[in-house]
Every structure is written in C-alpha cells, then in structure tokens.
Amino acid sequence: MFHLIFSYYPNYSAFSELRVMRVKKICPYKYIQTFTQTHIQVYIQPTTTTNPQFLPFHHSRIMVVIKELSLSSCILIPAQPLTPKSFAKFGYVFSADEQIQTAKTSNANQGTAVKLLKVAPVVNNSSHAPSGKLATANWNIFRCTPPKKYIVRKEHDQQVYTGRVLERHPYSTQTFVPMGRDASEKAFVVICAPNDPNFDNLPLVEKAEAFVCRGDQSVTYAAGTWHAPMVAIGSKGHLDFAVLVHENGVPNEDCQEVVYSPGFEVSFSYS
Ligand SMILES: NC(=O)N[C@@H](O)C(=O)O
C-alpha cells in the first residue's frame, strides 16, 4: 500500500521514469528537488522501519495544474520596488513604516502602541466554490529557501530568476508576512500577472510584473490573483513567512497552477 505524500503533476516525460521509492531516512524532498519546477508525484512505501517523524510530508498535497502553456518567446520582467501603490492592481502591501503616515490609526496597548487599522483585507469566498466546502482560515509557515538553481548572476550585479509556475487561490486572499528580516534587506521577489479575459482568465503572462520586497514588507495577493510561488533571495539562507490563507482541502479550489515552458525571466539586483 502506498501513500501519496506529495503530488505535483508532470509536465514532461521524465515523470514516467519516476520510480516508486522506498522511504529510508532520506528526505523525499531531495528527490523532488531533482526535478525542475514541474509537477511530479512522489509515493512512499511505508516500511516497518519508516518512522512517521521522518516523513517530511505527513499528508498529501495536491497542486492542480489546470494548464501547461508554451511561450513562443522569452519573457523578461524587470522587477520594480514593492510599494502599496505599485502593487495595488494585484493586492496589498503592509509595511508599518510606509503606512503609518497614510493608514487610519488609533492608540492601543494603553498608549504604548499605534494601531494601523485594516491595512489589508482577509477574503474568504469559499462559499462560492463548486464543492460548497467552506474553507477555514489557516496560518501556515513557509520556510523558503532561495531557489539558487534558477537564479543566474549577470553583469553589473543583475540577477535573473527563471520561473515556470503561476498559481492562484481562487477563493481566498493569501498574505505572506516575512519573519526575522530587516527593513534594509531585499529579501524576496513576488511576481504577478493579470487575468487574460480573452483566455479563460488564465494569466496574461506578457503583462506580468515583478517586485523586489524588503524584509519589513508583507504582501497580500487578492483572491484569484495569479502569482508565482514565493521567491526568497539573498544569501542569508531560508526566509520564514507566516502565511494566512483560507483552505477547504479541495485541491482545485485551494490552488490552481499554470506551468510554462520555457519559463519567464525576472531581472532584479541587490544594489
Ligand atoms: N505552490 C505552493 O505551494 N503554493 C502555496 O501558496 C500553497 O500553499 O498553495
């Protein structure tokens, strides 16, 4: 009997070479990393020695690829600095230093805190989901490792990240709050694309935009906004995010993905 512990959908034939693997004490995650950003399924065959605590994924996680698209030409997206204004078409940014001048505020904590009110929405539209299964608000933590394999350093400190996936959470906002990073750091890159009304509201990747984000900025993707999986940058190792999203456990309603071949490129710099 096999357990599905991590499920991505293949977008190339290598998946057919995937062997069902016996879990030893290696982390199957390393196995997943041998694939590029595509979708694969990794099964395990529990053995008597398999101790659940060694299983990195205690439950199956289905990412549903709704489309695989070929790009006829390379798309290069120059990243811009993230600000509430520059990101407004895709969602919301909260960053105390930027919003303390503009947000509605009140006193709190017996006068020892300034409370910035309603700096970003929290949306749960799961009542409109086909399954009718209501989602719960979940705080998850994403420990993001910079995808060094997909970032190439060019001349003049230019970095180019190649991404191949855009995804959306059709019925929920998703907020990423970086933890433990300084306002002075360029800590992560977010990539978003508008819907293409002429193509089933799939991403209009030619109009995608990218944003370099500081360590004190949080982003909220509006419900249904196409975005790339989080891209941590820099040389400080992993970047942890507290992530708020509504999930009902129905894969196609929690997260839909579009996979591109070849990928799109995002240029950014650390200076
Ligand atoms: N790809 C991926 O993990 N996306 C996350 O936003 C998620 O939890 O769905």
Ligand as a Chemical Component Dictionary entry (heavy atoms), coordinates in Angstrom:
data_LIG
# 
_chem_comp.id                   LIG 
_chem_comp.type                 NON-POLYMER 
_chem_comp.pdbx_formal_charge   0 
_chem_comp.three_letter_code    LIG 
# 
loop_
_chem_comp_atom.comp_id 
_chem_comp_atom.atom_id 
_chem_comp_atom.alt_atom_id 
_chem_comp_atom.type_symbol 
_chem_comp_atom.charge 
_chem_comp_atom.model_Cartn_x 
_chem_comp_atom.model_Cartn_y 
_chem_comp_atom.model_Cartn_z 
_chem_comp_atom.pdbx_ordinal 
LIG N1 N1 N 0 2.928  26.238 -4.734 1 
LIG C1 C1 C 0 2.530  26.446 -3.444 2 
LIG O1 O1 O 0 2.962  25.775 -2.523 3 
LIG N2 N2 N 0 1.656  27.427 -3.238 4 
LIG C2 C2 C 0 1.243  27.825 -1.922 5 
LIG O2 O2 O 0 0.776  29.135 -1.988 6 
LIG C3 C3 C 0 0.184  26.924 -1.388 7 
LIG O3 O3 O 0 0.201  26.619 -0.195 8 
LIG O4 O4 O 0 -0.699 26.609 -2.179 9 
# 
loop_
_chem_comp_bond.comp_id 
_chem_comp_bond.atom_id_1 
_chem_comp_bond.atom_id_2 
_chem_comp_bond.value_order 
_chem_comp_bond.pdbx_ordinal 
LIG N1 C1 SING 1 
LIG C1 O1 DOUB 2 
LIG C1 N2 SING 3 
LIG N2 C2 SING 4 
LIG C2 O2 SING 5 
LIG C2 C3 SING 6 
LIG C3 O3 DOUB 7 
LIG C3 O4 SING 8 
# 
